[in-house]
Amino acid sequence: MPNQIQELTLEEVMGDRFGRYSKYIIQERALPDVRDGLKPVQRRILYAMNLDGNTYDKGFRKSAKSVGNVMGNFHPHGDSSIYEAMVRLSQDWKLRIPLIEMHGNNGSMDGDPPAAMRYTEARLAKISKELLKDIDKETVPMVLNFDDTTMEPTVLPAAFPNLLVNGATGISAGYATEIPPHNLGEVTKAILMLLKDEDVPLSKLMTAVKGPDFPTGGIIQGVDGIKKAYNTGRGRIVVRAKTEIKEMRGHREQIVVTELPYEVNKANLVKRIDDLRLAKKVDGISEVRDESDRFGLTMVIELKKDANAQGILTYLFKNTDLQISYSFNMVAISEGQPKLLGLKPMLSAYLEHRRDVVTKRTQFDLTKAQKREHIVQGLMKALSILDQVIKTIRASKDKGDAKNNLVKAYDFTVEQAEAIVSLQLYRLTNTDITALQKEAKELADAIAGYQDILANPASRDQVIKDELTAIAKEYGTPRKSAIEDQVEELQVDTRVVVSDEQVMVQVSHDGYVKRSSLRSFQAVEAGNDGLKEEDFPVYEGQLSTLEHIYIFTNLGNVIYRPVHELADQRWKDSGEHLSQTVGLADSEYVTAVFSFKDLAAKVNFVLGTSDGQIKQTSLADLQPTRTYKTKALTAIKLKSDDAAVTDTYLVPEDNQQMIFVATRHGYGLTFALDEVPVTGAKAAGVKMINLKDDDQVAGFVLTDDVDKAQVTILTQRGAFKRMKVGDVPASSRAKRGLQILRELKRDPHRIIDLHLVRDAYVLDVLTEKGGTVTVKPMDHPLGDRYGNGSFVIDTDATGELLSVHERTLETLV
């Protein structure tokens, strides 16, 4: 025996085997044929049931019998997959026009499984006869089944465009398909347009086929997405439930849902909405009920008194399957291979198939009619010479001899002679010749009609038109899905999601953030705020859960948070650190926090840096993005790695305040805020003050009244000075400024902090050795710009001064 062992690489083996497998599942399992819209298992189910006489005009039969026939004769796969396909063909919420009628539990929109096939009964739906009509007239190719015992069709004659009417969904190797169901009347109208003019533009076809028509109804939004899908085969639309807000007693309302988006599981949807209610993700829902019955779908979402019904509905559209995104991916098997098809190619492929079927059917009928006409002509001739024919037959030895004698004596054909010798005696009456003459005339008319159809494409197309029109008239139903031009942008009102509640909010210098109930805040002693000893609050105040905060850092970043999203903790807990959600640098800390009731406020942020830059940026340019939870926005671009933001202020647009800036080496400059332009968020700003090479900005303040305003200055040596801003006359931006400290030759003073003097506040100075020294500005005399102030902190005892922050003396709540 020759050696049967082949040496192949793993790549060759895997490539070959997977290639064959892919070809099989693409062509023979997962994708529908563009001509009849059926996958092989669906086609085999319909063909086997038709072959078995399990049709709409006969009684129902056990589903198990049909599944067994399909599995034994045509589809050698698991019975569960065949039954699953059979059940789907009967589900009127999956198919626009079901192809199978089923008695018993065939599943539900709640995702309930169907009863086992031994319990259910099924038969072909009436419309299925239109798919199978003329299959016995050699209209479609037939091939041997898997065990070569019988023949099966590779495609059905399909007298209506099933692929578009019932849609398809499937996943194979490298391909997937998602074709939505359509309205039979609309698709028929488009095919008739194509019949009339093969060059009809897509825009005209879309006057007939306006868009998908889902069996579950719903509202389709996005005509542009439909146009794109019909043009390219791919597109995206939004499908939302049909809802109505109804009044109830007691100033309450309810949202009633009567239609759902296609293939949405109703039970899961009800549970999802109820979970949102229980988790308090949305405020205002009191109960969710499924009131569906045999008369139709009804879901009721009952709302609390004075709840914002429209706002809640918008939230549910955005966060549940009351609204879904549906993506077209119109892939079908065309000419033996998978193709992405638009509307017109799909209709053209169906029409070409239909023309082929009608031509083959007509040829079959013509051949049959011509054969019968030939026989009828022979019978009529035989009746006209009946006595001679009888005499010849009686003189013959047997049937075969009689046929031969008739052929020789009277010039009959073999087929005619066979018909004559097989004739029954009762046919030899006068009435029968009349019937034969009538039949001959009918056959002649039919043959002429068939020959006209075969010779004249217009006649053939008229047959297709008449048949399609009749089917659309008998089986067509009004459109179920409404279509709206634009996709509505869903803006969820925060008041719907969050109940309006007053809370205490704290943001610390080190980046700890929390919100607490007023009760929790009032239950602890003053100063017991949960922060570490070296940390301190940058912001502490009472806010509504509907408000927003902006947190600015020394590295020019800003972090947005809605108050209701802050960690809800006890007041004596430290809170959640910003680095748990937003990446902060090791040297980054919080410099300023601002709260807003409305993010549309007409305000600007004023930011200044240690390297002498300053800018204004509007709140409109710092709106939160969709990644705000994990990514900070840039508020100002820092020009160097060692630069930092010294101060951030919030001012109304067109503000007329003045700026006073002080540098570390003791220079002060006053100029108008309107000299600082409003720029974008990522701009670096303009020069605030002209710094010497080794100098930097210690801080700046804003004031409405230069003459009355006072500032406090603290130096690294513990000296404190209070002076009038007016001591430095107003100048213009980017100048060097005037000295506001006397320069000492040995151990000169360097400004580490600048604050505007306000009523009822003190300065807390954190020192190197862990203590906090409190300085009350008004306890110290007013100095002039030439002095260095007086020593208030013994730095030899406390160590270096680390940070300074304001603390109000007023009670917060």
Secondary structure, 3 states (H helix, E strand, C coil): CCCCCCCCCHHHHHHHHHHHHHHHHHHHHHCCECCCCCCHHHHHHHHHHHHCCCCCCCCCEEHHHHHHHHHHHCCCCCHHHHHHHHHHCCCCCCCCCCCEEEECCCCCCCCCCCCCCCCCEEEECCCHHHHHCCHHHCCCCEEECCCCCCEEECCCCCCCCHHHHHCEEEECCCCEEEECCCCHHHHHHHHHHHHHCCCCCHHHHHHHCCCCCCCCCCEEECHHHHHHHHHHCEEEEEEECEEEEEEECCCEEEEEEEECCCCCCHHHHHHHHHHHHHCCCCCCEEEEEECCECCECCEEEEECCCCCHHHHHHHHHHHCCCEEEEEEECEEEECCEEEECCHHHHHHHHHHHHHHHHHHHHHHHHHHHHHHHHHHHHHHHHHHCHHHHHHHHHCCCCHHHHHHHHHHHHCCCHHHHHHHHCCCHHHCCHHHHHHHHHHHHHHHHHHHHHHHHHHCHHHHHHHHHHHHHHHHHHHCCCCCCEEECCCCCCCCCHHHHCCCCEEEEEEECCCEEEEEEHHHHHCCCCCCCCCCCCCCEEEEEEEECCCEEEEEECCCEEEEEEHHHCCECCCCCCCEEHHHCCCCCCCCCEEEEEEECCCCCCEEEEEEECCCEEEEEEHHHHCCCCCCCCCCEECCCCCCCCCCEEEEEEEECCCCCEEEEEECCCEEEEEEHHHCCECCCCCCCEECCCCCCCCCEEEEEEECCCCCCEEEEEECCCEEEEEEHHHCCECCCCCCCEECCCCCCCCCCCEEEEEECCCCEEEEEEECCCCEEEECHHHCCECCCCCCCEECCCHHHHCCEEEEEEEECCCCC
